[in-house]
Every structure is written in C-alpha cells, then in structure tokens.
Amino acid sequence: MSGDVVIERKRHLDGSVVEFHCELLTLEPGKHAVLRYVIPSERRLEGTDLTLLPGTVTIAHYWTDRSYNVYAWHKDGTALGYYCSIADETEIAAGRVEYLDLVVDVLIDVRGSATILDEHELPADLEPRHRRTISRTLEDLTSGTRRLVAEIERATRPYLA
C-alpha cells in the first residue's frame, strides 16, 4: 500500500474544503495514517519566524482517537518544527484521510517550545463542544511538547531515510 496516492481532505468550519494529494506511507483504516507531502513553493507561516522552502518534506500523522494531527517538517533531513492542527471528526479510510479543522494550531519548535496560532480566527458562534475540544487539546499539546516531539520523531525517522 505504501507509495499510493491518498487524498487529505480538510473541512473548514464554514463548510469549505481543501484537498491535498499525498503519498501514503502507513494506513490503518479507522485508526491511524501517515502521509508524505513535499511542499512545492515557499510558505511563510503567519505568526512565526518560520518559512518553509520548496522541497520541505511533510510527514503527517493522523489518529482517530486524538483531537489533533501532527505535521513534522524536515528539510534535507533536518527537523524544522511540528505543526499540530486541532481537529475533530477524523476519518481514515482507503484512499482518504478527512477531518474537520478547528482553526487553532500549535507550532512546536525543535526545542519543544509551543506557540499557539490562529485563536483570533475562531468564529464567535463556535459550538460549545468544539470550544471544549480546543481547550482540552491546547492543554494536552502545550503541557507535553517534549514527549510529543520525541514520539513524532521516532515515528517519522523511518520515512526520512
């Protein structure tokens, strides 16, 4: 199955959808997936000092039992950071990974420092259940950064060789 193309479908709260064609690395339907995506053009990460250059490799980790996805960014084998996207309703199936993006993200740098991003973009009418998910997930992500970075690096390393 590895090397197949998988669609990452990111649904926004406003109903819009963005899709990315990714390389499948690992897929356990209904549980966990790891996808690879190479960034095609320069991307400046708003609210940070990080700029991702063309050729930056993203190893993306998704789980159905976690309220976030993690994108591990590497350039020429060097870790650049870990982008945690708070999510809900993650579905993992043959050919696709889909989730509801809950707007707020956490960037964890290689030293384990966390920066919360995009909170100001939350809609005023956000459902209470989504507010609870965001609050709980922010606590989890910001209090356990070193543990998460170690876990993601162990899980990512085999795909960078």
Phi and psi in radians as a Rosetta constraint file:
Dihedral C 1 N 2 CA 2 C 2 CIRCULARHARMONIC -1.040 0.35
Dihedral N 2 CA 2 C 2 N 3 CIRCULARHARMONIC 2.422 0.35
Dihedral C 2 N 3 CA 3 C 3 CIRCULARHARMONIC 1.682 0.35
Dihedral N 3 CA 3 C 3 N 4 CIRCULARHARMONIC -0.240 0.35
Dihedral C 3 N 4 CA 4 C 4 CIRCULARHARMONIC -1.191 0.35
Dihedral N 4 CA 4 C 4 N 5 CIRCULARHARMONIC 2.776 0.35
Dihedral C 4 N 5 CA 5 C 5 CIRCULARHARMONIC -1.536 0.35
Dihedral N 5 CA 5 C 5 N 6 CIRCULARHARMONIC 2.345 0.35
Dihedral C 5 N 6 CA 6 C 6 CIRCULARHARMONIC -2.212 0.35
Dihedral N 6 CA 6 C 6 N 7 CIRCULARHARMONIC 2.501 0.35
Dihedral C 6 N 7 CA 7 C 7 CIRCULARHARMONIC -1.585 0.35
Dihedral N 7 CA 7 C 7 N 8 CIRCULARHARMONIC 2.187 0.35
Dihedral C 7 N 8 CA 8 C 8 CIRCULARHARMONIC -1.660 0.35
Dihedral N 8 CA 8 C 8 N 9 CIRCULARHARMONIC 2.074 0.35
Dihedral C 8 N 9 CA 9 C 9 CIRCULARHARMONIC -1.972 0.35
Dihedral N 9 CA 9 C 9 N 10 CIRCULARHARMONIC 1.981 0.35
Dihedral C 9 N 10 CA 10 C 10 CIRCULARHARMONIC -1.828 0.35
Dihedral N 10 CA 10 C 10 N 11 CIRCULARHARMONIC 1.987 0.35
Dihedral C 10 N 11 CA 11 C 11 CIRCULARHARMONIC -1.658 0.35
Dihedral N 11 CA 11 C 11 N 12 CIRCULARHARMONIC 2.334 0.35
Dihedral C 11 N 12 CA 12 C 12 CIRCULARHARMONIC -1.667 0.35
Dihedral N 12 CA 12 C 12 N 13 CIRCULARHARMONIC 2.791 0.35
Dihedral C 12 N 13 CA 13 C 13 CIRCULARHARMONIC -1.040 0.35
Dihedral N 13 CA 13 C 13 N 14 CIRCULARHARMONIC -0.488 0.35
Dihedral C 13 N 14 CA 14 C 14 CIRCULARHARMONIC -1.435 0.35
Dihedral N 14 CA 14 C 14 N 15 CIRCULARHARMONIC 0.037 0.35
Dihedral C 14 N 15 CA 15 C 15 CIRCULARHARMONIC 1.659 0.35
Dihedral N 15 CA 15 C 15 N 16 CIRCULARHARMONIC -0.205 0.35
Dihedral C 15 N 16 CA 16 C 16 CIRCULARHARMONIC -1.260 0.35
Dihedral N 16 CA 16 C 16 N 17 CIRCULARHARMONIC 2.773 0.35
Dihedral C 16 N 17 CA 17 C 17 CIRCULARHARMONIC -2.335 0.35
Dihedral N 17 CA 17 C 17 N 18 CIRCULARHARMONIC 2.429 0.35
Dihedral C 17 N 18 CA 18 C 18 CIRCULARHARMONIC -2.140 0.35
Dihedral N 18 CA 18 C 18 N 19 CIRCULARHARMONIC 2.381 0.35
Dihedral C 18 N 19 CA 19 C 19 CIRCULARHARMONIC -2.147 0.35
Dihedral N 19 CA 19 C 19 N 20 CIRCULARHARMONIC 2.511 0.35
Dihedral C 19 N 20 CA 20 C 20 CIRCULARHARMONIC -2.221 0.35
Dihedral N 20 CA 20 C 20 N 21 CIRCULARHARMONIC 2.436 0.35
Dihedral C 20 N 21 CA 21 C 21 CIRCULARHARMONIC -1.615 0.35
Dihedral N 21 CA 21 C 21 N 22 CIRCULARHARMONIC 2.055 0.35
Dihedral C 21 N 22 CA 22 C 22 CIRCULARHARMONIC -2.113 0.35
Dihedral N 22 CA 22 C 22 N 23 CIRCULARHARMONIC 2.817 0.35
Dihedral C 22 N 23 CA 23 C 23 CIRCULARHARMONIC -1.547 0.35
Dihedral N 23 CA 23 C 23 N 24 CIRCULARHARMONIC 2.274 0.35
Dihedral C 23 N 24 CA 24 C 24 CIRCULARHARMONIC -1.346 0.35
Dihedral N 24 CA 24 C 24 N 25 CIRCULARHARMONIC 2.240 0.35
Dihedral C 24 N 25 CA 25 C 25 CIRCULARHARMONIC -1.885 0.35
Dihedral N 25 CA 25 C 25 N 26 CIRCULARHARMONIC -0.798 0.35
Dihedral C 25 N 26 CA 26 C 26 CIRCULARHARMONIC -2.591 0.35
Dihedral N 26 CA 26 C 26 N 27 CIRCULARHARMONIC 2.453 0.35
Dihedral C 26 N 27 CA 27 C 27 CIRCULARHARMONIC -2.568 0.35
Dihedral N 27 CA 27 C 27 N 28 CIRCULARHARMONIC 2.135 0.35
Dihedral C 27 N 28 CA 28 C 28 CIRCULARHARMONIC -2.024 0.35
Dihedral N 28 CA 28 C 28 N 29 CIRCULARHARMONIC 1.727 0.35
Dihedral C 28 N 29 CA 29 C 29 CIRCULARHARMONIC -0.866 0.35
Dihedral N 29 CA 29 C 29 N 30 CIRCULARHARMONIC 2.340 0.35
Dihedral C 29 N 30 CA 30 C 30 CIRCULARHARMONIC 1.347 0.35
Dihedral N 30 CA 30 C 30 N 31 CIRCULARHARMONIC 0.033 0.35
Dihedral C 30 N 31 CA 31 C 31 CIRCULARHARMONIC -2.313 0.35
Dihedral N 31 CA 31 C 31 N 32 CIRCULARHARMONIC -1.088 0.35
Dihedral C 31 N 32 CA 32 C 32 CIRCULARHARMONIC -2.674 0.35
Dihedral N 32 CA 32 C 32 N 33 CIRCULARHARMONIC 2.547 0.35
Dihedral C 32 N 33 CA 33 C 33 CIRCULARHARMONIC -2.539 0.35
Dihedral N 33 CA 33 C 33 N 34 CIRCULARHARMONIC 2.628 0.35
Dihedral C 33 N 34 CA 34 C 34 CIRCULARHARMONIC -2.258 0.35
Dihedral N 34 CA 34 C 34 N 35 CIRCULARHARMONIC 2.177 0.35
Dihedral C 34 N 35 CA 35 C 35 CIRCULARHARMONIC -2.151 0.35
Dihedral N 35 CA 35 C 35 N 36 CIRCULARHARMONIC 2.749 0.35
Dihedral C 35 N 36 CA 36 C 36 CIRCULARHARMONIC -2.119 0.35
Dihedral N 36 CA 36 C 36 N 37 CIRCULARHARMONIC 2.404 0.35
Dihedral C 36 N 37 CA 37 C 37 CIRCULARHARMONIC -2.498 0.35
Dihedral N 37 CA 37 C 37 N 38 CIRCULARHARMONIC 2.326 0.35
Dihedral C 37 N 38 CA 38 C 38 CIRCULARHARMONIC -1.810 0.35
Dihedral N 38 CA 38 C 38 N 39 CIRCULARHARMONIC 2.173 0.35
Dihedral C 38 N 39 CA 39 C 39 CIRCULARHARMONIC -1.217 0.35
Dihedral N 39 CA 39 C 39 N 40 CIRCULARHARMONIC 2.132 0.35
Dihedral C 39 N 40 CA 40 C 40 CIRCULARHARMONIC -1.419 0.35
Dihedral N 40 CA 40 C 40 N 41 CIRCULARHARMONIC -0.437 0.35
Dihedral C 40 N 41 CA 41 C 41 CIRCULARHARMONIC -2.507 0.35
Dihedral N 41 CA 41 C 41 N 42 CIRCULARHARMONIC 2.830 0.35
Dihedral C 41 N 42 CA 42 C 42 CIRCULARHARMONIC -0.984 0.35
Dihedral N 42 CA 42 C 42 N 43 CIRCULARHARMONIC 2.403 0.35
Dihedral C 42 N 43 CA 43 C 43 CIRCULARHARMONIC -2.395 0.35
Dihedral N 43 CA 43 C 43 N 44 CIRCULARHARMONIC 2.009 0.35
Dihedral C 43 N 44 CA 44 C 44 CIRCULARHARMONIC -1.520 0.35
Dihedral N 44 CA 44 C 44 N 45 CIRCULARHARMONIC 2.267 0.35
Dihedral C 44 N 45 CA 45 C 45 CIRCULARHARMONIC -1.570 0.35
Dihedral N 45 CA 45 C 45 N 46 CIRCULARHARMONIC 1.832 0.35
Dihedral C 45 N 46 CA 46 C 46 CIRCULARHARMONIC -0.967 0.35
Dihedral N 46 CA 46 C 46 N 47 CIRCULARHARMONIC 2.380 0.35
Dihedral C 46 N 47 CA 47 C 47 CIRCULARHARMONIC 1.518 0.35
Dihedral N 47 CA 47 C 47 N 48 CIRCULARHARMONIC 0.069 0.35
Dihedral C 47 N 48 CA 48 C 48 CIRCULARHARMONIC -2.421 0.35
Dihedral N 48 CA 48 C 48 N 49 CIRCULARHARMONIC 3.086 0.35
Dihedral C 48 N 49 CA 49 C 49 CIRCULARHARMONIC -1.655 0.35
Dihedral N 49 CA 49 C 49 N 50 CIRCULARHARMONIC 0.090 0.35
Dihedral C 49 N 50 CA 50 C 50 CIRCULARHARMONIC -1.549 0.35
Dihedral N 50 CA 50 C 50 N 51 CIRCULARHARMONIC 2.257 0.35
Dihedral C 50 N 51 CA 51 C 51 CIRCULARHARMONIC -2.132 0.35
Dihedral N 51 CA 51 C 51 N 52 CIRCULARHARMONIC 2.199 0.35
Dihedral C 51 N 52 CA 52 C 52 CIRCULARHARMONIC -1.622 0.35
Dihedral N 52 CA 52 C 52 N 53 CIRCULARHARMONIC 2.199 0.35
Dihedral C 52 N 53 CA 53 C 53 CIRCULARHARMONIC -1.578 0.35
Dihedral N 53 CA 53 C 53 N 54 CIRCULARHARMONIC 2.758 0.35
Dihedral C 53 N 54 CA 54 C 54 CIRCULARHARMONIC -0.944 0.35
Dihedral N 54 CA 54 C 54 N 55 CIRCULARHARMONIC 2.438 0.35
Dihedral C 54 N 55 CA 55 C 55 CIRCULARHARMONIC 1.624 0.35
Dihedral N 55 CA 55 C 55 N 56 CIRCULARHARMONIC -0.107 0.35
Dihedral C 55 N 56 CA 56 C 56 CIRCULARHARMONIC -1.092 0.35
Dihedral N 56 CA 56 C 56 N 57 CIRCULARHARMONIC 2.286 0.35
Dihedral C 56 N 57 CA 57 C 57 CIRCULARHARMONIC -1.651 0.35
Dihedral N 57 CA 57 C 57 N 58 CIRCULARHARMONIC 2.252 0.35
Dihedral C 57 N 58 CA 58 C 58 CIRCULARHARMONIC -1.840 0.35
Dihedral N 58 CA 58 C 58 N 59 CIRCULARHARMONIC 2.162 0.35
Dihedral C 58 N 59 CA 59 C 59 CIRCULARHARMONIC -1.899 0.35
Dihedral N 59 CA 59 C 59 N 60 CIRCULARHARMONIC 1.922 0.35
Dihedral C 59 N 60 CA 60 C 60 CIRCULARHARMONIC -1.782 0.35
Dihedral N 60 CA 60 C 60 N 61 CIRCULARHARMONIC 2.306 0.35
Dihedral C 60 N 61 CA 61 C 61 CIRCULARHARMONIC -2.004 0.35
Dihedral N 61 CA 61 C 61 N 62 CIRCULARHARMONIC 2.271 0.35
Dihedral C 61 N 62 CA 62 C 62 CIRCULARHARMONIC -2.261 0.35
Dihedral N 62 CA 62 C 62 N 63 CIRCULARHARMONIC 2.512 0.35
Dihedral C 62 N 63 CA 63 C 63 CIRCULARHARMONIC -2.417 0.35
Dihedral N 63 CA 63 C 63 N 64 CIRCULARHARMONIC 2.573 0.35
Dihedral C 63 N 64 CA 64 C 64 CIRCULARHARMONIC -1.503 0.35
Dihedral N 64 CA 64 C 64 N 65 CIRCULARHARMONIC -0.286 0.35
Dihedral C 64 N 65 CA 65 C 65 CIRCULARHARMONIC -1.822 0.35
Dihedral N 65 CA 65 C 65 N 66 CIRCULARHARMONIC 0.243 0.35
Dihedral C 65 N 66 CA 66 C 66 CIRCULARHARMONIC -2.197 0.35
Dihedral N 66 CA 66 C 66 N 67 CIRCULARHARMONIC 2.628 0.35
Dihedral C 66 N 67 CA 67 C 67 CIRCULARHARMONIC -1.700 0.35
Dihedral N 67 CA 67 C 67 N 68 CIRCULARHARMONIC 0.615 0.35
Dihedral C 67 N 68 CA 68 C 68 CIRCULARHARMONIC -2.787 0.35
Dihedral N 68 CA 68 C 68 N 69 CIRCULARHARMONIC 2.790 0.35
Dihedral C 68 N 69 CA 69 C 69 CIRCULARHARMONIC -2.036 0.35
Dihedral N 69 CA 69 C 69 N 70 CIRCULARHARMONIC 2.673 0.35
Dihedral C 69 N 70 CA 70 C 70 CIRCULARHARMONIC -2.173 0.35
Dihedral N 70 CA 70 C 70 N 71 CIRCULARHARMONIC 2.245 0.35
Dihedral C 70 N 71 CA 71 C 71 CIRCULARHARMONIC -1.896 0.35
Dihedral N 71 CA 71 C 71 N 72 CIRCULARHARMONIC 1.945 0.35
Dihedral C 71 N 72 CA 72 C 72 CIRCULARHARMONIC -1.611 0.35
Dihedral N 72 CA 72 C 72 N 73 CIRCULARHARMONIC 2.097 0.35
Dihedral C 72 N 73 CA 73 C 73 CIRCULARHARMONIC -1.784 0.35
Dihedral N 73 CA 73 C 73 N 74 CIRCULARHARMONIC 2.287 0.35
Dihedral C 73 N 74 CA 74 C 74 CIRCULARHARMONIC -2.371 0.35
Dihedral N 74 CA 74 C 74 N 75 CIRCULARHARMONIC 2.493 0.35
Dihedral C 74 N 75 CA 75 C 75 CIRCULARHARMONIC -2.290 0.35
Dihedral N 75 CA 75 C 75 N 76 CIRCULARHARMONIC 2.152 0.35
Dihedral C 75 N 76 CA 76 C 76 CIRCULARHARMONIC 0.916 0.35
Dihedral N 76 CA 76 C 76 N 77 CIRCULARHARMONIC 0.683 0.35
Dihedral C 76 N 77 CA 77 C 77 CIRCULARHARMONIC 1.429 0.35
Dihedral N 77 CA 77 C 77 N 78 CIRCULARHARMONIC -0.019 0.35
Dihedral C 77 N 78 CA 78 C 78 CIRCULARHARMONIC -1.794 0.35
Dihedral N 78 CA 78 C 78 N 79 CIRCULARHARMONIC 2.284 0.35
Dihedral C 78 N 79 CA 79 C 79 CIRCULARHARMONIC -1.182 0.35
Dihedral N 79 CA 79 C 79 N 80 CIRCULARHARMONIC 2.347 0.35
Dihedral C 79 N 80 CA 80 C 80 CIRCULARHARMONIC -1.871 0.35
Dihedral N 80 CA 80 C 80 N 81 CIRCULARHARMONIC -0.491 0.35
Dihedral C 80 N 81 CA 81 C 81 CIRCULARHARMONIC 2.823 0.35
Dihedral N 81 CA 81 C 81 N 82 CIRCULARHARMONIC 3.073 0.35
Dihedral C 81 N 82 CA 82 C 82 CIRCULARHARMONIC -2.316 0.35
Dihedral N 82 CA 82 C 82 N 83 CIRCULARHARMONIC 2.049 0.35
Dihedral C 82 N 83 CA 83 C 83 CIRCULARHARMONIC -1.799 0.35
Dihedral N 83 CA 83 C 83 N 84 CIRCULARHARMONIC 2.027 0.35
Dihedral C 83 N 84 CA 84 C 84 CIRCULARHARMONIC -1.842 0.35
Dihedral N 84 CA 84 C 84 N 85 CIRCULARHARMONIC 2.032 0.35
Dihedral C 84 N 85 CA 85 C 85 CIRCULARHARMONIC -1.756 0.35
Dihedral N 85 CA 85 C 85 N 86 CIRCULARHARMONIC 2.052 0.35
Dihedral C 85 N 86 CA 86 C 86 CIRCULARHARMONIC -1.252 0.35
Dihedral N 86 CA 86 C 86 N 87 CIRCULARHARMONIC 2.260 0.35
Dihedral C 86 N 87 CA 87 C 87 CIRCULARHARMONIC -2.473 0.35
Dihedral N 87 CA 87 C 87 N 88 CIRCULARHARMONIC 2.860 0.35
Dihedral C 87 N 88 CA 88 C 88 CIRCULARHARMONIC -2.475 0.35
Dihedral N 88 CA 88 C 88 N 89 CIRCULARHARMONIC 2.872 0.35
Dihedral C 88 N 89 CA 89 C 89 CIRCULARHARMONIC 0.976 0.35
Dihedral N 89 CA 89 C 89 N 90 CIRCULARHARMONIC 0.706 0.35
Dihedral C 89 N 90 CA 90 C 90 CIRCULARHARMONIC -1.240 0.35
Dihedral N 90 CA 90 C 90 N 91 CIRCULARHARMONIC 2.262 0.35
Dihedral C 90 N 91 CA 91 C 91 CIRCULARHARMONIC -2.150 0.35
Dihedral N 91 CA 91 C 91 N 92 CIRCULARHARMONIC 2.311 0.35
Dihedral C 91 N 92 CA 92 C 92 CIRCULARHARMONIC -2.187 0.35
Dihedral N 92 CA 92 C 92 N 93 CIRCULARHARMONIC 2.042 0.35
Dihedral C 92 N 93 CA 93 C 93 CIRCULARHARMONIC -2.508 0.35
Dihedral N 93 CA 93 C 93 N 94 CIRCULARHARMONIC 2.928 0.35
Dihedral C 93 N 94 CA 94 C 94 CIRCULARHARMONIC -0.964 0.35
Dihedral N 94 CA 94 C 94 N 95 CIRCULARHARMONIC 2.182 0.35
Dihedral C 94 N 95 CA 95 C 95 CIRCULARHARMONIC 1.513 0.35
Dihedral N 95 CA 95 C 95 N 96 CIRCULARHARMONIC -0.169 0.35
Dihedral C 95 N 96 CA 96 C 96 CIRCULARHARMONIC -2.755 0.35
Dihedral N 96 CA 96 C 96 N 97 CIRCULARHARMONIC 2.633 0.35
Dihedral C 96 N 97 CA 97 C 97 CIRCULARHARMONIC -2.220 0.35
Dihedral N 97 CA 97 C 97 N 98 CIRCULARHARMONIC 2.195 0.35
Dihedral C 97 N 98 CA 98 C 98 CIRCULARHARMONIC -2.306 0.35
Dihedral N 98 CA 98 C 98 N 99 CIRCULARHARMONIC 2.500 0.35
Dihedral C 98 N 99 CA 99 C 99 CIRCULARHARMONIC -2.709 0.35
Dihedral N 99 CA 99 C 99 N 100 CIRCULARHARMONIC 2.798 0.35
Dihedral C 99 N 100 CA 100 C 100 CIRCULARHARMONIC -1.649 0.35
Dihedral N 100 CA 100 C 100 N 101 CIRCULARHARMONIC 2.065 0.35
Dihedral C 100 N 101 CA 101 C 101 CIRCULARHARMONIC -1.378 0.35
Dihedral N 101 CA 101 C 101 N 102 CIRCULARHARMONIC 2.141 0.35
Dihedral C 101 N 102 CA 102 C 102 CIRCULARHARMONIC -1.675 0.35
Dihedral N 102 CA 102 C 102 N 103 CIRCULARHARMONIC 0.480 0.35
Dihedral C 102 N 103 CA 103 C 103 CIRCULARHARMONIC 1.317 0.35
Dihedral N 103 CA 103 C 103 N 104 CIRCULARHARMONIC -0.924 0.35
Dihedral C 103 N 104 CA 104 C 104 CIRCULARHARMONIC -1.336 0.35
Dihedral N 104 CA 104 C 104 N 105 CIRCULARHARMONIC 2.392 0.35
Dihedral C 104 N 105 CA 105 C 105 CIRCULARHARMONIC -2.256 0.35
Dihedral N 105 CA 105 C 105 N 106 CIRCULARHARMONIC 2.809 0.35
Dihedral C 105 N 106 CA 106 C 106 CIRCULARHARMONIC -2.261 0.35
Dihedral N 106 CA 106 C 106 N 107 CIRCULARHARMONIC 2.155 0.35
Dihedral C 106 N 107 CA 107 C 107 CIRCULARHARMONIC -1.705 0.35
Dihedral N 107 CA 107 C 107 N 108 CIRCULARHARMONIC 2.154 0.35
Dihedral C 107 N 108 CA 108 C 108 CIRCULARHARMONIC -1.909 0.35
Dihedral N 108 CA 108 C 108 N 109 CIRCULARHARMONIC 2.133 0.35
Dihedral C 108 N 109 CA 109 C 109 CIRCULARHARMONIC -1.419 0.35
Dihedral N 109 CA 109 C 109 N 110 CIRCULARHARMONIC 3.060 0.35
Dihedral C 109 N 110 CA 110 C 110 CIRCULARHARMONIC -1.149 0.35
Dihedral N 110 CA 110 C 110 N 111 CIRCULARHARMONIC -0.292 0.35
Dihedral C 110 N 111 CA 111 C 111 CIRCULARHARMONIC -1.557 0.35
Dihedral N 111 CA 111 C 111 N 112 CIRCULARHARMONIC -0.140 0.35
Dihedral C 111 N 112 CA 112 C 112 CIRCULARHARMONIC 1.700 0.35
Dihedral N 112 CA 112 C 112 N 113 CIRCULARHARMONIC 0.121 0.35
Dihedral C 112 N 113 CA 113 C 113 CIRCULARHARMONIC -1.418 0.35
Dihedral N 113 CA 113 C 113 N 114 CIRCULARHARMONIC 2.376 0.35
Dihedral C 113 N 114 CA 114 C 114 CIRCULARHARMONIC -1.864 0.35
Dihedral N 114 CA 114 C 114 N 115 CIRCULARHARMONIC 2.432 0.35
Dihedral C 114 N 115 CA 115 C 115 CIRCULARHARMONIC -2.164 0.35
Dihedral N 115 CA 115 C 115 N 116 CIRCULARHARMONIC 2.150 0.35
Dihedral C 115 N 116 CA 116 C 116 CIRCULARHARMONIC -1.484 0.35
Dihedral N 116 CA 116 C 116 N 117 CIRCULARHARMONIC 2.292 0.35
Dihedral C 116 N 117 CA 117 C 117 CIRCULARHARMONIC -2.106 0.35
Dihedral N 117 CA 117 C 117 N 118 CIRCULARHARMONIC 2.593 0.35
Dihedral C 117 N 118 CA 118 C 118 CIRCULARHARMONIC 1.261 0.35
Dihedral N 118 CA 118 C 118 N 119 CIRCULARHARMONIC 0.204 0.35
Dihedral C 118 N 119 CA 119 C 119 CIRCULARHARMONIC -1.001 0.35
Dihedral N 119 CA 119 C 119 N 120 CIRCULARHARMONIC -0.589 0.35
Dihedral C 119 N 120 CA 120 C 120 CIRCULARHARMONIC -1.161 0.35
Dihedral N 120 CA 120 C 120 N 121 CIRCULARHARMONIC -0.242 0.35
Dihedral C 120 N 121 CA 121 C 121 CIRCULARHARMONIC -1.575 0.35
Dihedral N 121 CA 121 C 121 N 122 CIRCULARHARMONIC -0.051 0.35
Dihedral C 121 N 122 CA 122 C 122 CIRCULARHARMONIC -1.131 0.35
Dihedral N 122 CA 122 C 122 N 123 CIRCULARHARMONIC 2.322 0.35
Dihedral C 122 N 123 CA 123 C 123 CIRCULARHARMONIC -1.213 0.35
Dihedral N 123 CA 123 C 123 N 124 CIRCULARHARMONIC 2.543 0.35
Dihedral C 123 N 124 CA 124 C 124 CIRCULARHARMONIC -1.083 0.35
Dihedral N 124 CA 124 C 124 N 125 CIRCULARHARMONIC -0.526 0.35
Dihedral C 124 N 125 CA 125 C 125 CIRCULARHARMONIC -1.663 0.35
Dihedral N 125 CA 125 C 125 N 126 CIRCULARHARMONIC 0.414 0.35
Dihedral C 125 N 126 CA 126 C 126 CIRCULARHARMONIC -1.036 0.35
Dihedral N 126 CA 126 C 126 N 127 CIRCULARHARMONIC 2.340 0.35
Dihedral C 126 N 127 CA 127 C 127 CIRCULARHARMONIC -1.018 0.35
Dihedral N 127 CA 127 C 127 N 128 CIRCULARHARMONIC 2.446 0.35
Dihedral C 127 N 128 CA 128 C 128 CIRCULARHARMONIC -0.960 0.35
Dihedral N 128 CA 128 C 128 N 129 CIRCULARHARMONIC -0.652 0.35
Dihedral C 128 N 129 CA 129 C 129 CIRCULARHARMONIC -1.100 0.35
Dihedral N 129 CA 129 C 129 N 130 CIRCULARHARMONIC -0.623 0.35
Dihedral C 129 N 130 CA 130 C 130 CIRCULARHARMONIC -1.239 0.35
Dihedral N 130 CA 130 C 130 N 131 CIRCULARHARMONIC -0.657 0.35
Dihedral C 130 N 131 CA 131 C 131 CIRCULARHARMONIC -1.068 0.35
Dihedral N 131 CA 131 C 131 N 132 CIRCULARHARMONIC -0.727 0.35
Dihedral C 131 N 132 CA 132 C 132 CIRCULARHARMONIC -1.122 0.35
Dihedral N 132 CA 132 C 132 N 133 CIRCULARHARMONIC -0.744 0.35
Dihedral C 132 N 133 CA 133 C 133 CIRCULARHARMONIC -1.075 0.35
Dihedral N 133 CA 133 C 133 N 134 CIRCULARHARMONIC -0.788 0.35
Dihedral C 133 N 134 CA 134 C 134 CIRCULARHARMONIC -1.074 0.35
Dihedral N 134 CA 134 C 134 N 135 CIRCULARHARMONIC -0.846 0.35
Dihedral C 134 N 135 CA 135 C 135 CIRCULARHARMONIC -1.042 0.35
Dihedral N 135 CA 135 C 135 N 136 CIRCULARHARMONIC -0.854 0.35
Dihedral C 135 N 136 CA 136 C 136 CIRCULARHARMONIC -1.106 0.35
Dihedral N 136 CA 136 C 136 N 137 CIRCULARHARMONIC -0.734 0.35
Dihedral C 136 N 137 CA 137 C 137 CIRCULARHARMONIC -1.214 0.35
Dihedral N 137 CA 137 C 137 N 138 CIRCULARHARMONIC -0.693 0.35
Dihedral C 137 N 138 CA 138 C 138 CIRCULARHARMONIC -1.034 0.35
Dihedral N 138 CA 138 C 138 N 139 CIRCULARHARMONIC -0.735 0.35
Dihedral C 138 N 139 CA 139 C 139 CIRCULARHARMONIC -1.070 0.35
Dihedral N 139 CA 139 C 139 N 140 CIRCULARHARMONIC -0.814 0.35
Dihedral C 139 N 140 CA 140 C 140 CIRCULARHARMONIC -1.076 0.35
Dihedral N 140 CA 140 C 140 N 141 CIRCULARHARMONIC -0.824 0.35
Dihedral C 140 N 141 CA 141 C 141 CIRCULARHARMONIC -1.211 0.35
Dihedral N 141 CA 141 C 141 N 142 CIRCULARHARMONIC -0.704 0.35
Dihedral C 141 N 142 CA 142 C 142 CIRCULARHARMONIC -1.422 0.35
Dihedral N 142 CA 142 C 142 N 143 CIRCULARHARMONIC -0.323 0.35
Dihedral C 142 N 143 CA 143 C 143 CIRCULARHARMONIC -1.645 0.35
Dihedral N 143 CA 143 C 143 N 144 CIRCULARHARMONIC -0.238 0.35
Dihedral C 143 N 144 CA 144 C 144 CIRCULARHARMONIC -2.239 0.35
Dihedral N 144 CA 144 C 144 N 145 CIRCULARHARMONIC 0.694 0.35
Dihedral C 144 N 145 CA 145 C 145 CIRCULARHARMONIC -1.122 0.35
Dihedral N 145 CA 145 C 145 N 146 CIRCULARHARMONIC -0.782 0.35
Dihedral C 145 N 146 CA 146 C 146 CIRCULARHARMONIC -1.121 0.35
Dihedral N 146 CA 146 C 146 N 147 CIRCULARHARMONIC -0.696 0.35
Dihedral C 146 N 147 CA 147 C 147 CIRCULARHARMONIC -1.119 0.35
Dihedral N 147 CA 147 C 147 N 148 CIRCULARHARMONIC -0.771 0.35
Dihedral C 147 N 148 CA 148 C 148 CIRCULARHARMONIC -1.133 0.35
Dihedral N 148 CA 148 C 148 N 149 CIRCULARHARMONIC -0.788 0.35
Dihedral C 148 N 149 CA 149 C 149 CIRCULARHARMONIC -1.025 0.35
Dihedral N 149 CA 149 C 149 N 150 CIRCULARHARMONIC -0.775 0.35
Dihedral C 149 N 150 CA 150 C 150 CIRCULARHARMONIC -1.081 0.35
Dihedral N 150 CA 150 C 150 N 151 CIRCULARHARMONIC -0.757 0.35
Dihedral C 150 N 151 CA 151 C 151 CIRCULARHARMONIC -1.085 0.35
Dihedral N 151 CA 151 C 151 N 152 CIRCULARHARMONIC -0.824 0.35
Dihedral C 151 N 152 CA 152 C 152 CIRCULARHARMONIC -1.183 0.35
Dihedral N 152 CA 152 C 152 N 153 CIRCULARHARMONIC -0.700 0.35
Dihedral C 152 N 153 CA 153 C 153 CIRCULARHARMONIC -1.097 0.35
Dihedral N 153 CA 153 C 153 N 154 CIRCULARHARMONIC -0.726 0.35
Dihedral C 153 N 154 CA 154 C 154 CIRCULARHARMONIC -1.078 0.35
Dihedral N 154 CA 154 C 154 N 155 CIRCULARHARMONIC -0.743 0.35
Dihedral C 154 N 155 CA 155 C 155 CIRCULARHARMONIC -1.306 0.35
Dihedral N 155 CA 155 C 155 N 156 CIRCULARHARMONIC -0.423 0.35
Dihedral C 155 N 156 CA 156 C 156 CIRCULARHARMONIC -1.544 0.35
Dihedral N 156 CA 156 C 156 N 157 CIRCULARHARMONIC -0.621 0.35
Dihedral C 156 N 157 CA 157 C 157 CIRCULARHARMONIC -0.806 0.35
Dihedral N 157 CA 157 C 157 N 158 CIRCULARHARMONIC -0.810 0.35
Dihedral C 157 N 158 CA 158 C 158 CIRCULARHARMONIC -1.076 0.35
Dihedral N 158 CA 158 C 158 N 159 CIRCULARHARMONIC -0.405 0.35
Dihedral C 158 N 159 CA 159 C 159 CIRCULARHARMONIC -1.570 0.35
Dihedral N 159 CA 159 C 159 N 160 CIRCULARHARMONIC -0.066 0.35
Dihedral C 159 N 160 CA 160 C 160 CIRCULARHARMONIC -1.719 0.35
Dihedral N 160 CA 160 C 160 N 161 CIRCULARHARMONIC -0.173 0.35
